[in-house]
């Protein structure tokens, strides 16, 4: 049996994240995917289809840019995100209509600003260049970790949030990482292009089940996005299946996942992404692998462990979908399965439980007794942790998806005990959260940079805050003057959603207050998902009697048969 190692890596181009040149994911010490047939330099187009697995699974490849949002209904993956009739505005009737086409394009541009490695000259972000070109070449590891995406305003690359971002972006359209030494990266305010300090790599074995589960989900969801590219989609599924085989083995000694272990696995990454559970990621990965393959053994694995994942969920995580908790989103996925392709025995118990949980979730979004909201209308899913916009964005995404399900079923709403909600209430909630982010808030400020007339100018971000002077190198010591400068960033970080306001709707646009002004790829992925879900789909002819919904009713079920069978 091969041992398995996870490293924050990828040596070529990543297609999963928007306009990706190279992004970091996971490396294992056996081949899980085919070798690239072309070298990076010989690729005929800027969208690489190649894999470069050298004793590794380095999932990578370019995620097709969708500059043609007007035709988004055809591009959105069968993974649900589906554009339906734009719901009526309600929260701020005096507010002008938001241009969601512009917003989603800007939100995607943020990922260009986060790239590491060889920086493509066609990128719309012109204040970035090559960086991290020696990543992985430390000690005796000698792995090719060049490329990837920096996590937020720092210069660290984490596999966990990167894989999460891939999964949710795949769902919506269509490790323990290269852990830079904190004493260098966090305390050094320096452009990634100017980095010269040592960047150690943290490696984990097969006990990193939380990270592995998320990567399985990312590969599987992406395979659905690229289902028309049969060979490439098959490669993704094969890699996900091999990783699943290793990760899903019952091991009495494995009690925790990547970041919860108290050993070298994950290293200082746990200071930033401290996973509190791992069964939810395994259930999440198994569910996506089922959708990608139709193999009911994956569904059995997910449904049989769903209750264990619920038992593992902490009270503070309930009702939240983000990098650390996938249970809420898994329930929504399984609810879709029950509604539109119910497989019956032996899954009906878990599917019924998932749909009940999802109904309760929707009620909780609308109730004033479960989750509080600010005076301006922002839902506070984790009021003590900051970063409320990240959680509000995914709540907007899930509530819009569920309203689409109900619309397809010709249902007018749902109920939870004595409480109930209408389709319109659910959609008003969804749009209200996105509108709050885009400027309908007491500060009258868009929290996505570049959108509207007023937005943050002192984003906590190294590249955006330091002037882009060709050939000019700035040391760590020189960087502090920009960290503490009261001047606007010289480079506009278009599309970045900052952490956002506090529970009183107050926001301080100050670079050194990262709890207000720092963006991240994980939170931006949730915003992209919400924007796409709410984007108005193309209209059909007025004489068409069919429902005009953006949701793909059958695409995600292409591999699933009414009578389940193992291939």
C-alpha positions as MATLAB code, in Angstrom:
seq = 'XXXXXXXXXXXXXXXXXXXXXXXXXXXXXXXXXXXXXXXXXXXXXXXXXXXXXXXXXXXXXXXXXXXXXXXXXXXXXXXXXXXXXXXXXXXXXXXXXXXXXXXXXXXXXXXXXXXXXXXXXXXXXXXXXXXXXXXXXXXXXXXXXXXXXXXXXXXXXXXXXXXXXXXXXXXXXXXXXXXXXXXXXXXXXXXXXXXXXXXXXXXXXXXXXXXXXXXXXXXXXXXXXXXXXXXXXXXXXXXXXXXXXXXXXXXXXXXXXXXXXXXXXXXXXXXXXXXXXXXXXXXXXXXXXXXXXXXXXXXXXXXXXXXXXXXXXXXXXXXXXXXXXXXXXXXXXXXXXXXXXXXXXXXXXXXXXXXXXXXXXXXXXXXXXXXXXXXXXXXXXXXXXXXXXXXXXXXXXXXXXXXXXXXXXXXXXXXXXXXXXXXXXXXXXXXXXXXXXXXXXXXXXXXXXXXXXXXXXXXXXXXXXXXXXXXXXXXXXXXXXXXXXXXXXXXXXXXXXXXXXXXXXXXXXXXXXXXXXXXXXXXXXXXXXXXXXXXXXXXXXXXXXXXXXXXXXXXXXXXXXXXXXXX';
ca = [
       0.000    0.000    0.000;
       1.309    3.401   -0.891;
       1.606    6.089    1.697;
      -0.054    9.330    0.753;
       1.300   12.814    1.179;
      -0.445   16.091    0.677;
       1.570   19.083   -0.301;
       0.467   22.496   -1.419;
       1.433   22.225   -5.049;
       0.812   22.293   -8.702;
       3.390   22.798  -11.286;
       1.425   23.813  -14.331;
      -1.761   25.560  -15.161;
      -4.952   25.399  -13.182;
      -8.235   25.516  -15.020;
     -10.448   25.242  -11.985;
     -10.173   28.795  -10.734;
     -11.087   31.628  -13.065;
      -8.413   32.562  -15.569;
      -5.999   30.518  -13.547;
      -2.438   30.172  -14.611;
      -1.290   27.874  -11.860;
      -2.881   26.958   -8.541;
      -1.877   24.763   -5.674;
      -3.657   21.713   -4.538;
      -2.388   18.370   -3.444;
       0.491   16.090   -4.137;
       0.557   12.366   -3.498;
       3.377    9.992   -3.949;
       1.744    7.872   -6.631;
       0.326    8.711  -10.035;
      -3.380    9.484   -9.988;
      -3.757   11.231  -13.289;
      -2.252   11.175  -16.747;
       0.905   12.945  -17.687;
       0.766   16.103  -19.736;
       1.396   15.609  -23.428;
       2.629   19.164  -23.902;
       5.054   21.333  -22.070;
       3.716   24.524  -20.548;
       5.562   26.659  -23.029;
       4.212   24.790  -26.038;
       0.552   25.047  -25.201;
      -1.412   26.371  -28.157;
      -3.776   28.484  -26.071;
      -3.811   30.227  -22.749;
      -6.209   27.638  -21.372;
      -4.098   24.641  -20.489;
      -5.652   21.202  -20.576;
      -2.579   19.485  -19.267;
      -1.718   17.693  -16.073;
       1.808   17.372  -14.825;
       1.821   14.591  -12.284;
       5.276   13.618  -11.252;
       4.654   11.144   -8.460;
       1.811   13.438   -7.722;
      -1.742   14.315   -8.171;
      -1.414   17.948   -9.047;
      -4.887   18.899  -10.023;
      -4.660   21.787  -12.263;
      -5.962   23.274  -15.389;
      -7.564   26.451  -16.544;
     -11.059   27.256  -15.457;
     -12.785   28.735  -18.462;
     -13.254   32.430  -18.087;
     -16.783   33.448  -18.659;
     -16.659   36.926  -20.048;
     -19.847   36.102  -21.872;
     -22.106   36.303  -18.830;
     -25.053   37.239  -21.014;
     -24.953   33.654  -22.253;
     -24.342   32.298  -18.774;
     -27.322   29.988  -18.729;
     -25.569   27.770  -21.248;
     -22.257   27.967  -19.371;
     -23.461   27.341  -15.846;
     -22.621   23.882  -14.727;
     -25.145   21.214  -14.270;
     -24.215   21.458  -10.670;
     -27.210   23.569  -10.051;
     -26.511   27.107  -10.206;
     -28.995   28.052  -12.377;
     -30.247   31.296  -13.234;
     -33.876   31.870  -12.762;
     -36.207   34.786  -13.038;
     -34.750   37.643  -11.147;
     -36.907   38.143   -8.154;
     -38.643   41.414   -7.372;
     -36.607   43.928   -5.407;
     -37.861   44.571   -1.971;
     -35.352   45.346    0.700;
     -34.552   48.848   -0.526;
     -37.220   49.804   -3.042;
     -35.545   53.169   -3.555;
     -32.253   51.590   -4.611;
     -31.330   51.313   -8.287;
     -31.059   47.880   -9.843;
     -27.624   46.333   -9.341;
     -25.666   45.351  -12.413;
     -24.926   41.749  -11.482;
     -23.231   41.050  -14.802;
     -20.632   43.673  -13.991;
     -20.408   42.485  -10.395;
     -19.711   38.845  -11.257;
     -17.039   39.778  -13.792;
     -15.340   42.034  -11.262;
     -15.556   39.377   -8.532;
     -13.806   36.916  -10.843;
     -11.057   39.422  -11.611;
      -9.930   39.218   -7.982;
      -8.626   35.688   -8.620;
      -6.264   37.081  -11.266;
      -4.718   39.320   -8.612;
      -4.082   36.297   -6.360;
      -2.010   34.234   -8.793;
       1.407   32.923   -7.850;
       4.105   31.579  -10.143;
       4.447   32.505  -13.825;
       2.135   35.459  -14.253;
       0.341   35.534  -17.626;
       0.728   38.721  -19.635;
      -2.899   38.582  -20.765;
      -4.180   39.047  -17.208;
      -6.444   42.067  -16.687;
      -4.539   42.816  -13.462;
      -1.461   44.751  -14.511;
       0.208   45.365  -11.131;
       1.304   41.752  -10.698;
       4.195   39.714  -12.056;
       6.072   36.429  -11.522;
       6.371   35.402   -7.881;
       7.176   32.399   -5.704;
       9.321   30.898   -8.457;
      11.378   28.847   -5.983;
       8.446   27.425   -4.017;
       8.992   23.802   -3.046;
      12.731   23.833   -3.530;
      13.498   23.546    0.175;
      15.214   20.881    2.309;
      15.026   17.454    0.681;
      11.448   17.711   -0.586;
      12.371   19.165   -3.969;
       8.741   19.350   -5.150;
       7.551   21.684   -7.854;
       5.225   23.983   -5.937;
       5.490   26.944   -8.259;
       2.088   28.408   -9.011;
      -1.178   28.537   -7.179;
      -3.144   31.309   -5.546;
      -2.275   33.430   -2.555;
      -4.960   33.044    0.046;
      -5.781   36.632    0.953;
      -3.815   39.802    1.609;
      -0.791   37.743    2.647;
       1.631   35.733    0.537;
       0.656   32.273    1.829;
      -0.857   29.499   -0.285;
      -3.260   27.100    1.452;
      -4.697   23.988   -0.177;
      -7.842   23.779    1.959;
      -9.488   27.092    0.982;
      -8.208   26.736   -2.575;
      -9.948   23.368   -2.969;
     -13.082   24.802   -1.348;
     -13.026   27.715   -3.792;
     -12.754   25.280   -6.718;
     -15.731   23.262   -5.471;
     -18.082   26.179   -4.932;
     -17.048   27.883   -8.187;
     -17.641   24.634  -10.056;
     -21.006   24.276   -8.339;
     -21.941   27.838   -9.176;
     -20.788   28.021  -12.744;
     -21.619   25.687  -14.472;
      -2.031   20.519    3.118;
      -1.741   21.557    4.150;
      -0.271   23.865    2.111;
       2.749   25.636    0.960;
       2.874   27.158    4.391;
       5.142   30.154    4.172;
       6.878   30.616    7.454;
       4.708   32.996    9.449;
       7.631   34.829   11.012;
       8.642   35.858    7.493;
       5.416   36.201    5.558;
       2.997   37.630    8.095;
       5.454   40.073    9.598;
       6.822   41.120    6.238;
       4.709   43.581    4.267;
       6.187   42.871    0.863;
       4.974   42.222   -2.648;
       5.123   38.495   -3.571;
       7.293   39.443   -6.562;
       9.936   40.706   -4.109;
       9.985   37.708   -1.755;
      13.455   36.331   -1.083;
      12.992   34.587    2.252;
      12.749   30.817    2.714;
       9.263   29.369    2.131;
       9.051   25.999    3.911;
       6.513   23.361    2.883;
       4.332   21.394    5.265;
       3.501   17.796    4.269;
       0.705   15.524    5.526;
      -0.088   11.838    5.121;
      -3.408   10.081    4.506;
      -4.788   11.135    7.879;
      -5.432   14.555    6.334;
      -8.949   13.372    5.565;
     -10.638   16.757    5.784;
      -8.374   18.221    3.112;
      -8.643   15.079    0.987;
     -12.440   15.162    1.162;
     -12.496   18.740   -0.094;
     -10.116   17.919   -2.942;
     -12.302   14.951   -3.937;
     -15.259   17.331   -4.047;
     -13.310   19.868   -6.109;
     -12.166   17.315   -8.688;
     -15.628   15.747   -8.928;
     -17.513   19.031   -9.263;
     -15.027   20.249  -11.872;
     -15.519   17.035  -13.855;
     -19.195   17.979  -14.214;
     -18.243   21.449  -15.394;
     -16.064   19.913  -18.111;
     -18.352   16.981  -18.916;
     -18.302   17.827  -22.625;
     -14.516   17.370  -22.644;
     -14.818   13.645  -22.100;
     -11.147   12.733  -21.670;
     -10.357   15.597  -19.333;
     -13.491   15.067  -17.268;
     -12.613   11.384  -16.996;
      -9.131   12.244  -15.759;
     -10.598   14.372  -12.989;
     -12.978   11.610  -11.941;
     -10.178    9.041  -11.967;
      -8.023   11.221   -9.734;
     -10.923   11.848   -7.342;
     -11.714    8.127   -7.200;
      -8.136    7.129   -6.405;
      -7.935    9.691   -3.633;
     -11.315    8.545   -2.318;
     -10.131    4.938   -2.149;
      -7.301    5.897    0.177;
      -9.197    8.404    2.268;
     -12.386    6.421    2.828;
     -10.669    3.386    4.317;
     -11.811    2.884    7.871;
      -8.923    3.498   10.221;
      -9.623    3.223   13.978;
      -6.545    5.310   14.616;
      -7.782    8.231   12.580;
      -9.780   10.468   14.835;
      -9.131   13.827   13.302;
      -8.406   15.494   10.020;
      -5.628   17.691    8.741;
      -5.709   20.794   10.826;
      -7.057   19.270   14.043;
      -4.019   17.046   14.515;
      -1.467   18.168   17.065;
       1.595   17.229   15.059;
       3.593   18.652   12.195;
       0.794   18.056    9.686;
      -0.480   21.422    8.629;
       2.140   23.307   10.583;
       1.300   26.928   11.130;
      -1.568   26.666    8.633;
      -3.727   25.684   11.592;
      -3.382   29.238   12.858;
      -5.421   30.349    9.850;
      -7.519   27.376    8.776;
      -8.104   25.303   11.881;
     -10.528   22.616   10.748;
     -12.891   21.522   13.516;
     -14.156   18.342   11.842;
     -13.458   15.955    8.991;
     -16.499   13.714    8.464;
     -18.389   16.563    6.792;
     -15.643   16.842    4.153;
     -15.719   13.088    3.516;
     -19.511   13.168    3.116;
     -19.191   16.247    0.880;
     -16.567   14.556   -1.276;
     -18.556   11.325   -1.523;
     -21.695   13.223   -2.547;
     -19.945   15.094   -5.357;
     -18.215   11.925   -6.542;
     -21.634   10.248   -6.734;
     -23.000   13.081   -8.864;
     -19.926   12.897  -11.086;
     -20.047    9.124  -11.617;
     -23.490    7.756  -10.755;
     -21.778    5.058   -8.673;
     -24.219    4.502   -5.824;
     -21.485    3.214   -3.504;
     -20.375    6.831   -3.101;
     -23.933    7.872   -2.251;
     -24.137    5.037    0.248;
     -20.909    6.208    1.870;
     -22.197    9.767    2.128;
     -25.680    8.976    3.394;
     -24.505    6.377    5.898;
     -22.142    8.910    7.467;
     -24.367   11.961    7.298;
     -25.647   11.459   10.847;
     -22.080   11.087   12.145;
     -21.198   14.355   10.456;
     -24.163   16.017   12.129;
     -23.026   14.687   15.502;
     -19.556   16.100   14.859;
     -20.876   19.556   13.932;
     -20.346   22.167   16.626;
     -23.149   24.478   17.704;
     -21.405   27.560   16.355;
     -21.136   25.968   12.896;
     -24.802   25.097   12.417;
     -26.461   26.704    9.431;
     -23.191   27.954    7.921;
     -21.545   27.037    4.643;
     -17.896   27.969    4.294;
     -14.466   26.350    4.061;
     -14.796   24.654    7.464;
     -18.361   23.298    7.266;
     -19.809   21.492    4.247;
     -22.728   19.769    5.984;
     -25.218   22.541    5.257;
     -24.394   22.539    1.539;
     -24.362   18.730    1.370;
     -27.906   18.713    2.720;
     -28.957   21.083   -0.075;
     -27.324   18.838   -2.693;
     -29.023   15.724   -1.313;
     -32.330   17.588   -1.167;
     -32.059   18.252   -4.878;
     -31.493   14.536   -5.418;
     -34.602   13.672   -3.411;
     -36.736   16.238   -5.229;
     -35.753   15.401   -8.789;
     -34.175   11.921   -8.882;
     -35.230   10.109   -5.715;
     -33.535    6.697   -5.662;
     -35.647    5.258   -2.849;
     -34.337    2.443   -0.687;
     -31.890    2.414    1.039;
     -31.305    6.158    0.805;
     -34.734    7.572    1.545;
     -34.087    8.061    5.269;
     -30.968   10.161    4.779;
     -32.476   12.091    1.872;
     -35.613   12.861    3.875;
     -33.463   14.005    6.785;
     -31.454   16.238    4.453;
     -34.534   17.894    2.983;
     -35.975   18.484    6.468;
     -32.683   20.004    7.553;
     -32.677   22.235    4.475;
     -36.227   23.473    5.146;
     -35.245   24.309    8.706;
     -32.188   26.122    7.372;
     -34.323   28.279    5.095;
     -36.644   29.099    7.976;
     -33.637   30.048   10.107;
     -32.429   32.507    7.470;
     -35.768   34.297    7.598;
     -36.419   34.054   11.325;
     -35.461   36.817   13.744;
     -35.298   34.274   16.587;
     -32.495   32.053   15.272;
     -30.031   34.328   13.496;
     -29.885   38.032   14.218;
     -29.533   40.657   11.534;
     -27.922   44.059   11.687;
     -30.065   47.164   11.496;
     -29.094   47.343    7.853;
     -30.322   43.785    7.165;
     -27.080   41.752    7.096;
     -27.564   38.281    8.549;
     -25.169   37.450   11.392;
     -24.474   33.724   11.142;
     -21.342   33.917   13.313;
     -21.578   37.269   15.094;
     -18.482   36.748   17.230;
     -16.063   35.783   14.476;
     -16.105   38.736   12.064;
     -16.182   38.343    8.295;
     -19.976   38.361    8.199;
     -20.079   38.950    4.441;
     -18.496   35.566    3.672;
     -21.286   33.717    5.478;
     -24.025   35.989    4.141;
     -22.873   35.371    0.557;
     -23.146   31.583    0.825;
     -26.498   31.910    2.608;
     -27.688   33.991   -0.347;
     -26.409   31.314   -2.721;
     -28.088   28.377   -0.954;
     -31.403   30.172   -0.426;
     -31.578   31.108   -4.118;
     -30.854   27.519   -5.138;
     -33.569   26.189   -2.860;
     -36.075   28.704   -4.197;
     -35.254   27.417   -7.682;
     -35.986   23.876   -6.560;
     -39.358   24.912   -5.193;
     -40.159   26.811   -8.381;
     -39.450   23.749  -10.495;
     -41.745   21.725   -8.244;
     -44.431   24.426   -8.607;
     -44.427   24.907   -4.854;
     -45.167   28.317   -3.403;
     -43.082   27.928   -0.255;
     -42.138   25.667    2.639;
     -42.736   25.162    6.348;
     -40.874   24.261    9.512;
     -43.231   23.418   12.345;
     -45.292   26.503   13.045;
     -43.148   28.662   10.780;
     -43.387   28.947    7.043;
     -42.010   30.915    4.138;
     -42.997   31.795    0.619;
     -40.893   31.606   -2.503;
     -40.862   35.394   -2.631;
     -39.626   35.682    0.966;
     -36.729   33.361    0.229;
     -35.722   35.238   -2.890;
     -36.024   38.604   -1.196;
     -33.669   37.378    1.505;
     -31.177   36.130   -1.078;
     -31.118   39.358   -3.057;
     -31.025   41.499    0.101;
     -27.723   39.977    1.209;
     -26.060   40.552   -2.158;
     -27.450   44.075   -2.373;
     -26.112   44.788    1.109;
     -22.658   43.691   -0.043;
     -22.924   45.834   -3.172;
     -23.927   49.035   -1.393;
     -27.419   48.887    0.098;
     -26.174   49.298    3.655;
     -25.952   52.083    6.274;
     -22.414   52.972    5.145;
     -23.696   53.410    1.552;
     -20.547   51.559    0.517;
     -20.004   48.636   -1.802;
     -17.826   46.075   -0.025;
     -16.622   44.772   -3.379;
     -13.768   46.907   -4.657;
     -14.479   48.731   -7.900;
     -18.252   48.326   -7.832;
     -20.311   51.498   -7.537;
     -19.146   54.966   -6.567;
     -17.944   54.207   -3.040;
     -15.888   51.222   -1.965;
     -12.812   50.447    0.224;
      -9.552   52.045   -0.916;
      -7.243   50.709    1.793;
      -7.696   46.980    1.254;
      -5.420   44.831    3.419;
      -3.412   43.399    0.545;
       0.317   43.540   -0.083;
       0.299   43.694   -3.876;
      -2.454   46.277   -4.028;
      -0.891   48.562   -1.432;
       2.704   48.765   -2.757;
       3.440   50.683   -5.980;
       4.155   48.591   -9.069;
       7.464   50.027  -10.239;
       9.131   47.847  -12.850;
      12.553   46.796  -11.663;
      12.118   48.365   -8.216;
      12.591   45.932   -5.325;
      11.252   46.777   -1.871;
      12.484   45.034    1.284;
      10.365   43.950    4.239;
      11.445   46.979    6.218;
      10.519   49.311    3.373;
       7.070   47.748    3.106;
       5.863   48.963    6.498;
       5.407   52.495    5.246;
       2.672   51.266    2.908;
       1.058   49.035    5.509;
       0.541   52.009    7.819;
       0.002   54.639    5.144;
      -3.314   56.493    5.269;
      -3.291   56.945    1.503;
      -5.466   54.829   -0.833;
      -3.869   51.747   -2.347;
      -1.976   52.691   -5.522;
      -3.366   49.567   -7.245;
      -7.106   48.927   -7.413;
      -7.918   45.353   -6.356;
     -11.000   45.073   -8.561;
     -13.587   42.523   -7.485;
     -12.188   41.821   -4.013;
     -14.856   41.488   -1.328;
     -13.409   42.683    1.968;
     -14.249   41.151    5.357;
     -16.900   43.814    5.848;
     -18.625   45.663    8.688;
     -19.137   44.782   12.334;
     -22.431   43.763   13.929;
     -23.460   47.433   14.118;
     -22.997   48.003   10.360;
     -19.863   50.053   11.059;
     -16.853   49.762    8.776;
     -13.366   51.219    9.000;
     -11.456   51.514    5.748;
      -7.984   51.128    7.257;
      -5.353   48.843    5.786;
      -3.942   47.662    9.104;
      -7.383   46.558   10.359;
      -7.609   43.308    8.468;
     -10.806   42.280   10.278;
     -12.494   44.979    8.170;
     -10.465   45.198    4.985;
      -8.885   41.825    4.138;
     -10.292   39.771    1.205;
      -9.767   36.052    0.551;
     -10.284   33.601   -2.304;
     -12.678   31.498   -0.183;
     -15.010   34.399    0.564;
     -14.877   35.674   -3.017;
     -15.836   32.227   -4.295;
     -19.014   32.398   -2.229;
     -19.787   35.851   -3.594;
     -19.323   34.652   -7.186;
     -21.710   31.757   -6.504;
     -24.384   34.085   -5.104;
     -24.030   36.556   -7.979;
     -24.326   33.831  -10.597;
     -27.331   32.284   -8.866;
     -29.096   35.642   -8.829;
     -28.066   36.699  -12.318;
     -31.042   37.212  -14.592;
     -31.115   34.443  -17.238;
     -31.833   35.018  -20.921;
     -35.530   35.277  -21.660;
     -37.329   32.749  -23.814;
     -39.885   33.643  -26.419;
     -43.100   35.035  -24.987;
     -45.087   32.287  -26.681;
     -43.169   29.550  -24.888;
     -45.227   27.763  -22.268;
     -42.243   26.229  -20.492;
     -40.804   27.520  -17.255;
     -38.116   30.092  -17.875;
     -35.606   29.052  -15.249;
     -31.845   29.221  -15.398;
     -31.476   25.990  -13.422;
     -30.385   22.935  -15.364;
     -33.005   20.422  -14.271;
     -31.193   17.307  -15.428;
     -27.542   18.073  -16.158;
     -26.227   17.215  -12.722;
     -28.047   13.876  -12.942;
     -26.539   12.758  -16.257;
     -24.704    9.856  -14.637;
     -27.491    8.900  -12.195;
     -30.028    6.212  -13.007;
     -33.440    5.815  -11.402;
     -32.563    2.264  -10.412;
     -29.168    2.569   -8.724;
     -26.493    0.160   -9.742;
     -22.755   -0.123   -9.332;
     -20.863    0.112  -12.611;
];
